[in-house]
Amino acid sequence: MDILTTVSGKMLITLLMAMVPVLELRGAIPIGVSLGLDYRTAIGLSVLGNLIPVPFLILFTRTVFDWLRGRNERLNAFVTKLEERAALKSEIVQRYAFWGLVLLVAVPLPGTGAWTGCLVAVILKMRLRRAMPAITLGVVIAGLVVAFVTYGAGALLF
């Protein structure tokens, strides 16, 4: 049986796609709908899938980065580049704290989202209990924005 022919398979693919950096829920919602899921189901699964990695990213990114830095110069350069990109995005979070992180995650554009929000939270040494609610709210808002842009106002009302 092909995984794409079952509802549970389509749901699993949508959930997993939302966990992928860069793609996140911006890509997972349209993928879920294109697989035949109801847009509300696709939104819910995408929000959930986008949030699953968040606590792990906040808790373990610094440890993983430190480990990668010690492996070789190429990995060290990669980590440095990621940190520099996140530092550029961190200005709004520093200025507006909680709401800045919400906004960074909520805007469904390239270079924003839950993964970037986690990286910024780690660089700014935000604790999980402070970053998680902001990232969660940002992901929910991003899901609603993507649904509105993709499926119109009816997607949010009905």
Sequence and secondary structure as in RCSB ss.txt:
>XXXX:A:sequence
MDILTTVSGKMLITLLMAMVPVLELRGAIPIGVSLGLDYRTAIGLSVLGNLIPVPFLILFTRTVFDWLRGRNERL
NAFVTKLEERAALKSEIVQRYAFWGLVLLVAVPLPGTGAWTGCLVAVILKMRLRRAMPAITLGVVIAGLVVAFVT
YGAGALLF
>XXXX:A:secstr
  GGGSHHHHHHHHHHHHTSTTTHHHHHHHHHHHTT  HHHHHHHHHHHHHTTHHHHHHHHHHHHHHHHTT HHH
HHHHHHHHHHHHHHHHHHHHHHHHHHHHHHHS STT SHHHHHHHHHHTT  HHHHHHHHHHHHHHHHHHHHHHH
H HHHHH 
